[in-house]
Amino acid sequence: MKNERVLLKGLKFQLTIQRLCHQLIENHQDFSETAIIGLQPRGVFLAERIVKELQSILKNSDLDKGNMDITFYRDDFRRREKPLVPSKTDIEFSIENKKVVLIDDVLYTGRTIRAGLDAMLAFGRPKKVECLVLIDRRFSRQLPIQPDYVGKKIDSVAEEKVIVSWKEKEGEDKVILYTEK
Amino acid sequence: MEEQLSVDHLLGIKYLTKQDIELIFHTADSFKEVINRPIKKVPTLRDVTIANIFFENSTRTKLSFELAEKRLSADVVNFSSSSSSVTKGETLIDTVNNILAMKVDMVVMRHAFPGAALFLSKNVNAKIINAGDGAHEHPTQALLDAYSIREKYGNVKGKNIVIVGDILHSRVALSNIFCLNKLGAKVKVCGPPTLIPKFISDLGVEVVYDLKEALNWCDVAMMLRIQLERQDEKYFPSIREYAMRYGLDLKVLDGLKKKITIMHPGPINRGVEITSDVADSEHSIILNQVENGVAIRMAVIYLLAAKINR
């Protein structure tokens, strides 16, 4: 039995993405000094969508955008049953002295972002790093990490899961909160 | 995609499933990207210690394992038999247990006796990686060979591959036959009849004695070294005669109907199994094999390290 509740979908979902883009533009203007990095595996869809939206707003297709896998930087290797199968990293530019926006779909314990900060150092020393997430499960952080741009803040308990699905992958843009009973 | 290996040690390709091999390749893809970054290191195995124990000479394999371990941030200790107490009469189990008493989690071992790695895995408490046991298996070499073929052609399945040379004494040949068969390639072996083991066709390979015929059939030719150190009798009249019948030179290569890829596990005896102009030609992917070796070994160590229980 699945007990699920829709948090975001349809127009609201679309507007949330647009609002995040306008917030980014306020701080980054033309993005000439900015690199956008999506975290594998699920953050890359949001990064892809944000970049597409930014390109149509700014009429500029020249944005630095990459995907980063953080599997080898996690702090729970050998503490879980199975090793983690890595995904692809493709960052074709240096982030030296750039403003980096790390993008993930859901911010929960903060451990993925911690690993992302570590992984990023292999590609240079950024001037500044910001964090953008679609869903912030607030009050559940295990590390002192806070997002700079948030699509929606939610309150949830540990038994609940947040799933973000994408039109490109699952056929529909929506965010659900569910518990398995 | 499976999430973990079906085995606890890498003793031979014989024990792996096709899914295991594909998981290793998929993981190696990520490590190949890592070792081409300006900073070629990840912190994954910070709390793992690995001993490289080599009872036989090696340059490539030993360096490749050591680099793989260091790029995963593991601590590494090296041991070679010539400078150790093995010469004072210590047994293999005692030697390894003494190393393990210093809190080592994984052992990479090369040994002259077939089955040495299997024996060790049954008698000591550590993850074992076989880096070559006599004329038996050399699993990481076969994995990196198949990975290099996959990189060049996109797929191993359906490719025609011929292994040329001293099949009888070669652990690389045996591991490659297992590996390529599991991945769905067609394999033939070629060499003088005295250097082809009896009943090798039971492993699902065909035997060809004529080099030109074999080369015209194949997409990839793996040239092997004559393992003089393992030969206790004469298997052919002279090295010169071997080179004339089974050596690969540019003239033979240019006379073929199609372009083929040349591989060699090293060390090369230039002018015997392969001439310099072939080894250095565009047909050869010998140095790609060496590069892929580090990525493959990182993948194997990473996947086995997940199974360490303390």
Boltz contact constraints between the chains, C-beta under 6 A:
constraints:
  - contact:
      token1: [A, 72]
      token2: [B, 42]
      max_distance: 6.0
  - contact:
      token1: [A, 72]
      token2: [B, 44]
      max_distance: 6.0
  - contact:
      token1: [A, 77]
      token2: [B, 44]
      max_distance: 6.0
  - contact:
      token1: [A, 78]
      token2: [B, 306]
      max_distance: 6.0
  - contact:
      token1: [A, 82]
      token2: [B, 3]
      max_distance: 6.0
  - contact:
      token1: [A, 82]
      token2: [B, 4]
      max_distance: 6.0
  - contact:
      token1: [A, 83]
      token2: [B, 4]
      max_distance: 6.0
  - contact:
      token1: [A, 83]
      token2: [B, 303]
      max_distance: 6.0
  - contact:
      token1: [A, 83]
      token2: [B, 306]
      max_distance: 6.0
  - contact:
      token1: [A, 85]
      token2: [B, 1]
      max_distance: 6.0
  - contact:
      token1: [A, 85]
      token2: [B, 3]
      max_distance: 6.0
  - contact:
      token1: [A, 86]
      token2: [B, 30]
      max_distance: 6.0
  - contact:
      token1: [A, 89]
      token2: [B, 33]
      max_distance: 6.0
  - contact:
      token1: [A, 122]
      token2: [B, 37]
      max_distance: 6.0
  - contact:
      token1: [A, 122]
      token2: [B, 39]
      max_distance: 6.0
